[in-house]
Amino acid sequence: MAETVLALFDSADEATEAARELRREGIGSKDITLMSNEPIPMEEDEGQPPTRLGGFAIVGAFLGALAALSLTVITSKHVGIVVGGMPIVSPWAFGIIVFELTALGAIVTTLGRMLYEAGLGRPGSPSCYDEAVAEGRILIAVACTGDSQADVAERVLKERASEML
């Protein structure tokens, strides 16, 4: 029977110490969710692979520049303006369009990847959010797969938490 044990903490130090205690008691890192209104660094996170946001920004910028160049060149050639011997596609005239769509491509892909990495909008997102997180408190949710895990989580969190939910 799957059960989720929830507890609120007043400070980040108390919450990180409770998360460490839960790990020492045998509860896996994947079963512990720590929610706060600001990032809380954990030593266990140091072994995690780095984020790929920079790479996605570069790819998005490249795609945005490519789209801008394609848009301006195709539009210029299809309009049929008489230019009197001057080049139809002028880099000076289209520089602003290319710059803006390059920035837009980088911004959109970075935002999309950030939302994906944060787990927002996914069907499997944690539904154990509490309004106290927005007020500055820290929530720890432990997904327990058995009664023994639930007993351990409740014992550890009752000792350390300021409020059980």
Backbone as a chain_set.jsonl record, in Angstrom:
{"seq": "MAETVLALFDSADEATEAARELRREGIGSKDITLMSNEPIPMEEDEGQPPTRLGGFAIVGAFLGALAALSLTVITSKHVGIVVGGMPIVSPWAFGIIVFELTALGAIVTTLGRMLYEAGLGRPGSPSCYDEAVAEGRILIAVACTGDSQADVAERVLKERASEML", "coords": {"N": [[0.842, -1.166, 0.0], [0.734, 2.111, -0.974], [1.748, 5.06, 0.558], [1.858, 8.49, 1.505], [3.852, 10.468, 3.484], [3.747, 13.543, 5.1], [5.427, 16.52, 6.119], [6.03, 19.662, 7.719], [8.545, 22.169, 7.908], [10.316, 24.759, 9.666], [12.792, 25.858, 9.045], [15.499, 25.679, 6.659], [17.75, 24.234, 7.438], [16.776, 22.438, 9.394], [15.079, 20.909, 7.775], [16.844, 19.785, 5.846], [18.458, 18.262, 7.513], [16.569, 16.45, 8.465], [15.958, 15.148, 6.07], [18.425, 13.94, 5.546], [18.53, 12.19, 7.724], [16.367, 10.53, 7.128], [17.4, 9.286, 4.843], [19.549, 7.925, 6.009], [18.147, 6.1, 7.482], [17.315, 4.347, 5.578], [15.535, 5.044, 3.57], [15.038, 5.743, 0.217], [16.56, 8.247, -1.926], [14.998, 8.993, -4.085], [12.454, 8.675, -3.149], [12.003, 10.752, -1.466], [10.762, 13.971, -1.321], [11.536, 17.302, -1.377], [10.276, 20.426, -0.819], [10.471, 23.886, -1.352], [10.354, 27.514, -1.201], [12.614, 28.571, -2.227], [15.82, 27.611, -3.617], [17.427, 24.822, -2.084], [20.518, 23.786, -1.318], [21.92, 20.528, -1.441], [24.175, 18.042, -0.268], [24.023, 15.607, -1.499], [23.206, 16.187, -4.034], [25.414, 16.839, -5.495], [26.565, 14.815, -7.03], [24.89, 14.598, -9.145], [24.119, 14.815, -12.651], [25.069, 17.722, -14.55], [22.872, 20.451, -15.453], [21.365, 20.839, -18.692], [20.702, 23.27, -19.773], [22.159, 25.371, -20.971], [23.125, 24.266, -23.38], [20.681, 23.768, -24.671], [19.815, 26.396, -24.974], [21.693, 27.377, -26.803], [21.177, 25.752, -29.053], [18.518, 26.506, -29.509], [18.9, 29.226, -30.091], [20.381, 29.022, -32.447], [18.491, 27.745, -34.124], [16.53, 29.734, -34.116], [17.919, 31.846, -35.416], [18.33, 30.643, -37.889], [15.673, 30.333, -38.741], [14.954, 33.04, -38.903], [16.68, 33.997, -40.91], [15.788, 32.421, -43.062], [13.115, 33.277, -43.233], [13.393, 36.06, -43.835], [14.885, 36.039, -46.26], [13.294, 34.468, -48.019], [10.917, 35.948, -47.972], [11.807, 38.439, -49.032], [12.571, 37.721, -51.632], [10.161, 36.942, -52.747], [8.461, 39.114, -52.732], [8.9, 40.921, -54.807], [9.999, 43.485, -55.248], [11.29, 46.337, -56.911], [14.604, 46.98, -56.962], [16.587, 48.405, -58.172], [19.142, 47.442, -59.011], [20.483, 46.976, -56.654], [21.378, 44.684, -53.984], [18.956, 42.162, -53.27], [18.67, 40.807, -50.881], [19.787, 42.142, -48.07], [22.272, 42.294, -45.628], [22.35, 44.296, -43.663], [19.783, 45.299, -43.436], [18.344, 43.162, -42.494], [19.496, 42.399, -40.15], [18.506, 43.125, -37.616], [16.139, 41.649, -37.439], [17.129, 39.035, -37.512], [18.709, 39.058, -35.197], [16.737, 39.461, -33.185], [15.033, 37.191, -33.479], [16.879, 35.217, -32.975], [17.448, 35.661, -30.261], [14.85, 35.216, -29.27], [14.469, 32.501, -29.921], [16.425, 31.298, -28.272], [15.434, 32.015, -25.745], [12.853, 30.835, -25.648], [13.396, 28.057, -25.939], [15.009, 27.641, -23.691], [13.238, 28.281, -21.61], [11.267, 26.301, -22.022], [12.788, 23.939, -21.569], [13.537, 24.385, -18.917], [11.055, 24.29, -17.598], [10.468, 21.63, -18.134], [12.594, 20.27, -16.788], [12.028, 21.035, -14.193], [9.766, 19.654, -13.742], [7.236, 20.631, -14.038], [3.869, 20.76, -15.03], [3.746, 18.155, -15.833], [2.037, 14.99, -15.886], [2.746, 13.292, -13.775], [3.532, 14.904, -11.689], [4.33, 16.026, -8.357], [1.625, 15.987, -6.113], [1.429, 16.931, -3.616], [1.644, 19.495, -2.642], [1.71, 22.324, -0.428], [0.222, 25.28, 0.893], [1.83, 26.541, 2.721], [4.422, 26.421, 1.83], [4.742, 28.504, 0.026], [4.769, 30.544, 1.818], [7.234, 30.451, 2.963], [7.958, 28.229, 4.436], [9.233, 24.826, 4.668], [8.517, 21.834, 2.978], [8.487, 18.377, 3.417], [7.952, 15.468, 1.682], [7.384, 12.076, 1.856], [7.333, 9.278, -0.045], [6.072, 6.322, 0.664], [6.491, 2.849, 0.311], [5.822, 0.668, 1.755], [4.506, -0.539, 4.955], [6.502, -0.548, 6.887], [8.342, 1.354, 5.944], [6.707, 3.603, 6.084], [6.309, 3.765, 8.852], [8.92, 4.321, 9.734], [9.39, 6.769, 8.421], [7.378, 8.391, 9.554], [8.169, 8.335, 12.264], [10.751, 9.571, 12.186], [10.145, 12.074, 11.046], [8.263, 13.096, 12.871], [9.863, 13.519, 15.081], [11.486, 15.624, 14.25], [10.07, 17.557, 12.746], [8.172, 20.635, 12.589], [5.501, 20.592, 12.18], [3.158, 18.124, 11.394], [1.472, 16.831, 8.552]], "CA": [[0.0, 0.0, 0.0], [1.537, 3.327, -1.076], [1.309, 6.127, 1.449], [2.753, 9.638, 1.507], [3.956, 11.117, 4.786], [4.074, 14.946, 4.879], [5.818, 17.276, 7.303], [6.472, 21.034, 7.467], [9.683, 22.627, 8.696], [10.452, 26.212, 9.677], [14.078, 26.292, 8.491], [16.125, 24.778, 5.688], [18.669, 23.347, 8.151], [15.984, 21.364, 9.992], [14.571, 20.049, 6.703], [17.937, 19.004, 5.26], [18.876, 17.265, 8.505], [15.541, 15.399, 8.469], [16.135, 14.372, 4.833], [19.608, 13.082, 5.75], [18.145, 11.132, 8.668], [15.532, 9.589, 6.381], [18.297, 8.485, 3.989], [20.302, 7.015, 6.887], [17.215, 5.059, 7.931], [17.085, 3.421, 4.488], [14.57, 5.52, 2.584], [15.776, 6.188, -0.959], [16.489, 9.663, -2.301], [13.905, 9.186, -5.051], [11.188, 8.664, -2.416], [11.93, 11.956, -0.626], [10.565, 15.218, -2.07], [11.721, 18.473, -0.533], [9.736, 21.591, -1.523], [10.645, 25.168, -0.675], [10.18, 28.633, -2.117], [13.938, 28.905, -2.753], [16.638, 26.396, -3.716], [18.168, 24.358, -0.907], [21.575, 22.884, -1.793], [22.148, 19.304, -0.675], [25.432, 17.392, -0.654], [23.694, 14.477, -2.356], [22.974, 16.687, -5.38], [26.679, 17.099, -6.169], [26.844, 13.754, -7.979], [23.914, 14.651, -10.229], [24.655, 15.419, -13.878], [24.708, 19.142, -14.657], [21.75, 20.76, -16.32], [21.712, 21.066, -20.095], [20.015, 24.478, -20.218], [23.029, 26.138, -21.862], [23.106, 23.633, -24.695], [19.385, 24.006, -25.285], [19.776, 27.802, -25.363], [22.493, 27.523, -28.027], [20.422, 25.134, -30.147], [17.365, 27.369, -29.774], [19.38, 30.437, -30.756], [20.74, 28.643, -33.816], [17.245, 27.523, -34.863], [15.9, 31.045, -34.288], [18.653, 32.57, -36.454], [18.044, 29.974, -39.154], [14.302, 30.693, -39.102], [14.942, 34.457, -39.288], [17.304, 34.11, -42.233], [14.871, 31.833, -44.051], [11.951, 34.153, -43.346], [13.729, 37.304, -44.517], [15.307, 35.776, -47.635], [12.14, 34.015, -48.805], [10.0, 37.087, -48.103], [12.396, 39.431, -49.929], [12.574, 37.232, -53.016], [8.794, 36.752, -53.239], [7.715, 40.368, -52.743], [9.019, 41.466, -56.152], [10.307, 44.912, -55.201], [12.338, 46.786, -57.816], [15.643, 47.543, -56.094], [17.496, 49.213, -58.976], [20.498, 46.906, -59.079], [21.021, 46.69, -55.316], [21.043, 43.306, -53.582], [17.615, 41.979, -52.703], [18.864, 40.407, -49.494], [20.834, 42.977, -47.491], [22.482, 41.926, -44.224], [22.082, 45.418, -42.748], [18.341, 45.452, -43.235], [17.773, 42.006, -41.806], [20.256, 42.118, -38.925], [17.649, 43.25, -36.425], [15.212, 40.51, -37.427], [17.906, 37.842, -37.153], [19.071, 39.187, -33.781], [15.562, 39.278, -32.32], [14.569, 35.802, -33.508], [17.907, 34.42, -32.295], [17.176, 35.784, -28.824], [13.574, 34.558, -28.982], [14.689, 31.058, -29.954], [17.144, 30.913, -27.054], [14.557, 32.2, -24.582], [11.753, 29.853, -25.664], [13.9, 26.709, -25.656], [15.458, 27.604, -22.298], [12.037, 28.23, -20.768], [10.67, 24.972, -22.161], [13.63, 22.945, -20.89], [13.471, 24.644, -17.48], [9.784, 23.744, -17.135], [10.579, 20.169, -18.183], [13.481, 19.807, -15.711], [11.37, 21.28, -12.912], [8.654, 18.713, -13.607], [5.966, 21.35, -14.034], [2.967, 20.431, -16.115], [3.734, 16.715, -16.136], [0.982, 14.292, -15.149], [3.281, 12.654, -12.582], [4.068, 15.907, -10.776], [3.874, 15.82, -6.984], [0.38, 16.67, -5.782], [1.429, 17.108, -2.168], [2.028, 20.87, -2.353], [0.954, 22.981, 0.625], [0.339, 26.741, 0.824], [2.877, 26.994, 3.639], [5.674, 26.519, 1.071], [4.789, 29.862, -0.514], [5.002, 31.453, 2.934], [8.611, 30.336, 3.423], [8.23, 26.986, 5.151], [9.747, 23.745, 3.832], [7.71, 20.632, 3.055], [9.096, 17.112, 3.023], [6.985, 14.413, 1.386], [8.044, 10.783, 1.712], [6.482, 8.271, -0.683], [6.391, 5.051, 1.317], [5.956, 1.7, -0.42], [5.354, -0.34, 2.7], [4.194, -0.058, 6.297], [7.737, -0.313, 7.636], [8.859, 2.654, 5.506], [5.818, 4.629, 6.614], [6.588, 3.896, 10.28], [10.221, 5.0, 9.864], [9.217, 8.163, 7.999], [6.583, 9.094, 10.567], [8.974, 8.494, 13.471], [11.806, 10.566, 11.955], [9.572, 13.394, 10.806], [7.635, 13.589, 14.101], [10.93, 13.998, 15.968], [12.169, 16.804, 13.741], [9.188, 18.527, 12.069], [7.389, 21.535, 13.423], [4.082, 20.27, 11.976], [2.864, 16.978, 10.528], [0.228, 17.016, 7.781]], "C": [[0.891, 1.235, 0.0], [0.907, 4.426, -0.228], [2.323, 7.25, 1.368], [2.687, 10.298, 2.874], [4.462, 12.536, 4.549], [4.428, 15.616, 6.191], [6.304, 18.655, 6.878], [7.587, 21.406, 8.428], [9.778, 24.146, 8.591], [11.756, 26.693, 9.054], [14.641, 25.224, 7.556], [17.059, 23.795, 6.386], [17.926, 22.164, 8.772], [15.512, 20.377, 8.918], [15.675, 19.202, 6.088], [18.437, 17.944, 6.228], [17.861, 16.124, 8.571], [15.665, 14.531, 7.214], [17.349, 13.45, 4.942], [19.283, 11.915, 6.675], [17.272, 10.087, 7.974], [16.391, 8.698, 5.483], [19.1, 7.488, 4.819], [19.433, 5.861, 7.362], [16.818, 4.11, 6.805], [16.038, 3.841, 3.478], [15.353, 6.141, 1.429], [15.571, 7.657, -1.285], [15.336, 9.946, -3.248], [12.541, 9.231, -4.359], [10.98, 9.914, -1.57], [11.82, 13.179, -1.527], [10.648, 16.359, -1.085], [11.263, 19.69, -1.332], [9.963, 22.84, -0.687], [10.472, 26.277, -1.692], [11.512, 29.166, -2.625], [14.798, 27.655, -2.766], [17.369, 26.085, -2.413], [19.241, 23.398, -1.404], [21.743, 21.689, -0.857], [23.446, 18.682, -1.167], [25.173, 16.253, -1.63], [23.496, 14.907, -3.804], [24.262, 16.877, -6.165], [27.015, 16.031, -7.201], [25.895, 13.746, -9.173], [24.549, 15.254, -11.482], [24.224, 16.882, -13.974], [23.533, 19.337, -15.622], [22.232, 21.04, -17.744], [21.066, 22.331, -20.637], [20.859, 25.281, -21.2], [23.038, 25.574, -23.274], [21.79, 23.847, -25.42], [19.248, 25.458, -25.729], [20.541, 28.017, -26.668], [21.752, 26.93, -29.228], [19.21, 25.988, -30.508], [17.763, 28.648, -30.479], [19.73, 30.143, -32.207], [19.485, 28.446, -34.667], [16.503, 28.835, -35.102], [16.578, 31.857, -35.376], [18.37, 31.963, -37.827], [16.63, 30.315, -39.64], [14.229, 32.146, -39.562], [15.556, 34.652, -40.661], [16.385, 33.57, -43.316], [13.683, 32.755, -44.295], [12.284, 35.407, -44.147], [14.112, 37.077, -45.978], [14.112, 35.384, -48.496], [11.162, 35.163, -49.023], [10.535, 38.103, -49.098], [12.333, 38.992, -51.381], [11.16, 37.099, -53.579], [7.993, 38.051, -53.328], [7.765, 41.011, -54.121], [9.26, 42.965, -56.184], [11.422, 45.211, -56.213], [13.373, 47.509, -56.964], [16.697, 48.325, -56.868], [18.928, 48.731, -58.948], [21.127, 46.602, -57.727], [20.656, 45.249, -54.933], [19.651, 43.222, -52.938], [17.719, 41.645, -51.221], [20.055, 41.19, -48.942], [21.032, 42.612, -46.021], [22.169, 43.058, -43.247], [20.595, 45.553, -42.461], [17.746, 44.325, -42.395], [18.49, 41.652, -40.506], [19.402, 42.151, -37.676], [16.705, 42.057, -36.318], [15.936, 39.238, -36.99], [18.281, 37.894, -35.672], [17.885, 38.874, -32.878], [15.072, 37.834, -32.324], [15.614, 34.847, -32.919], [17.669, 34.453, -30.789], [15.883, 35.072, -28.446], [13.72, 33.041, -28.98], [15.401, 30.559, -28.71], [16.237, 30.982, -25.831], [13.485, 31.109, -24.53], [12.269, 28.452, -25.346], [14.4, 26.587, -24.224], [14.267, 27.509, -21.348], [11.386, 26.849, -20.825], [11.469, 23.907, -21.432], [13.576, 23.134, -19.368], [12.17, 24.085, -16.895], [9.808, 22.223, -17.13], [11.425, 19.646, -17.025], [12.858, 20.009, -14.342], [10.198, 20.334, -12.691], [7.299, 19.393, -13.602], [5.139, 20.962, -15.245], [2.94, 18.962, -16.49], [2.637, 16.035, -15.345], [1.486, 13.674, -13.841], [3.855, 13.632, -11.571], [3.537, 15.669, -9.366], [2.611, 16.628, -6.69], [0.297, 16.973, -4.293], [1.857, 18.515, -1.774], [1.145, 21.448, -1.258], [1.202, 24.482, 0.525], [1.445, 27.284, 1.72], [4.226, 27.128, 2.931], [5.823, 27.924, 0.512], [5.063, 30.886, 0.581], [6.395, 31.318, 3.53], [8.93, 29.079, 4.21], [8.665, 25.915, 4.164], [8.908, 22.504, 4.079], [8.558, 19.441, 2.635], [7.972, 16.1, 2.858], [7.757, 13.123, 1.151], [7.025, 9.802, 1.133], [6.902, 6.899, -0.16], [5.72, 3.904, 0.557], [5.426, 0.618, 0.512], [5.089, 0.27, 4.057], [5.455, 0.236, 7.093], [8.362, 1.027, 7.238], [8.009, 3.785, 6.065], [6.068, 4.85, 8.106], [7.891, 4.654, 10.512], [10.073, 6.473, 9.518], [8.44, 8.961, 9.032], [7.397, 9.341, 11.838], [10.015, 9.603, 13.302], [11.216, 11.957, 11.81], [8.874, 13.96, 12.039], [8.669, 14.137, 15.073], [11.438, 15.368, 15.549], [11.243, 17.897, 13.208], [8.484, 19.437, 13.056], [5.887, 21.244, 13.295], [3.976, 19.079, 11.025], [1.547, 17.244, 9.805], [-0.459, 15.684, 7.56]], "O": [[1.725, 1.387, 0.892], [-0.295, 4.681, -0.293], [3.514, 7.002, 1.183], [1.611, 10.643, 3.361], [5.479, 12.73, 3.882], [3.834, 15.339, 7.233], [6.911, 18.81, 5.818], [7.582, 21.018, 9.597], [9.387, 24.745, 7.59], [11.823, 27.826, 8.578], [14.307, 24.043, 7.649], [17.154, 22.639, 5.972], [18.385, 21.025, 8.69], [15.541, 19.164, 9.124], [15.467, 18.017, 5.831], [18.801, 16.845, 5.81], [18.243, 14.963, 8.715], [15.495, 13.314, 7.285], [17.306, 12.309, 4.483], [19.713, 10.786, 6.436], [17.428, 8.889, 8.213], [16.142, 7.498, 5.374], [19.312, 6.35, 4.4], [19.934, 4.765, 7.615], [16.065, 3.164, 7.037], [15.686, 3.051, 2.602], [16.233, 6.973, 1.649], [14.536, 8.238, -0.96], [14.758, 11.033, -3.212], [11.58, 9.763, -4.915], [9.899, 10.115, -1.016], [12.67, 13.403, -2.388], [9.931, 16.39, -0.086], [11.8, 19.96, -2.407], [9.693, 22.863, 0.514], [10.444, 26.027, -2.897], [11.529, 30.132, -3.389], [14.537, 26.724, -2.004], [17.863, 26.985, -1.733], [18.917, 22.304, -1.867], [21.709, 21.833, 0.365], [23.779, 18.782, -2.348], [26.006, 15.965, -2.489], [23.605, 14.082, -4.711], [24.215, 17.06, -7.382], [27.704, 16.334, -8.175], [26.08, 12.968, -10.109], [25.425, 16.113, -11.38], [23.134, 17.238, -13.527], [23.255, 18.498, -16.478], [23.38, 21.431, -17.955], [20.896, 22.458, -21.85], [20.324, 25.82, -22.169], [22.968, 26.323, -24.248], [21.769, 24.077, -26.629], [18.627, 25.728, -26.757], [20.087, 28.757, -27.541], [21.708, 27.54, -30.296], [18.911, 26.172, -31.688], [17.05, 29.114, -31.368], [19.41, 30.931, -33.097], [19.42, 28.925, -35.799], [15.915, 29.031, -36.166], [15.9, 32.495, -36.181], [18.192, 32.685, -38.808], [16.427, 30.559, -40.829], [13.514, 32.452, -40.516], [15.016, 35.388, -41.486], [16.223, 34.19, -44.367], [13.294, 32.982, -45.441], [11.532, 35.779, -45.048], [13.702, 37.848, -46.846], [13.939, 35.918, -49.591], [10.637, 35.336, -50.123], [9.776, 38.589, -49.937], [12.069, 39.807, -52.266], [10.99, 37.141, -54.798], [6.934, 38.068, -53.954], [6.774, 41.591, -54.563], [8.758, 43.646, -57.078], [12.371, 44.44, -56.351], [13.073, 48.517, -56.324], [17.622, 48.861, -56.259], [19.847, 49.546, -58.868], [22.211, 46.021, -57.673], [19.729, 44.669, -55.498], [19.244, 44.095, -52.171], [16.943, 42.146, -50.408], [21.2, 40.925, -49.309], [20.073, 42.617, -45.249], [21.763, 42.797, -42.115], [20.206, 45.892, -41.343], [16.766, 44.521, -41.678], [18.112, 40.691, -39.836], [19.551, 41.315, -36.785], [16.497, 41.519, -35.231], [15.412, 38.46, -36.191], [18.181, 36.887, -34.97], [18.012, 38.112, -31.919], [14.727, 37.304, -31.267], [15.26, 33.78, -32.418], [17.685, 33.418, -30.123], [15.823, 34.399, -27.417], [13.15, 32.368, -28.121], [15.036, 29.524, -28.152], [16.276, 30.096, -24.978], [13.244, 30.527, -23.473], [11.648, 27.731, -24.566], [14.235, 25.538, -23.602], [14.294, 26.737, -20.389], [11.0, 26.295, -19.795], [10.893, 23.061, -20.748], [13.569, 22.156, -18.62], [12.18, 23.479, -15.823], [9.241, 21.592, -16.238], [11.033, 18.693, -16.351], [13.127, 19.237, -13.421], [9.691, 20.224, -11.574], [6.307, 18.785, -13.199], [5.659, 20.85, -16.355], [2.185, 18.564, -17.377], [2.331, 16.463, -14.232], [0.715, 13.55, -12.89], [4.597, 13.224, -10.678], [2.426, 15.168, -9.196], [2.547, 17.82, -6.991], [-0.784, 17.242, -3.77], [2.381, 18.712, -0.677], [-0.034, 21.107, -1.163], [2.282, 24.906, 0.113], [1.941, 28.386, 1.487], [5.086, 27.877, 3.391], [6.922, 28.479, 0.523], [5.541, 31.983, 0.294], [6.714, 32.0, 4.505], [10.077, 28.886, 4.613], [8.488, 26.074, 2.956], [8.618, 22.152, 5.222], [9.259, 19.489, 1.624], [7.154, 15.898, 3.755], [8.681, 13.087, 0.338], [5.99, 9.532, 1.742], [7.967, 6.389, -0.511], [4.542, 3.978, 0.207], [4.662, -0.251, 0.089], [5.398, 1.437, 4.299], [5.478, 1.173, 7.891], [8.858, 1.756, 8.097], [8.542, 4.817, 6.475], [6.042, 5.987, 8.578], [7.963, 5.525, 11.38], [10.575, 7.334, 10.241], [8.811, 10.091, 9.349], [7.327, 10.422, 12.422], [10.149, 10.471, 14.166], [11.731, 12.915, 12.386], [8.884, 15.174, 12.245], [8.404, 15.094, 15.8], [11.786, 16.187, 16.399], [11.62, 19.069, 13.224], [8.232, 19.065, 14.203], [5.1, 21.597, 14.173], [4.63, 19.042, 9.983], [0.619, 17.815, 10.38], [-1.517, 15.631, 6.934]]}, "num_chains": 1, "name": "protein.A"}
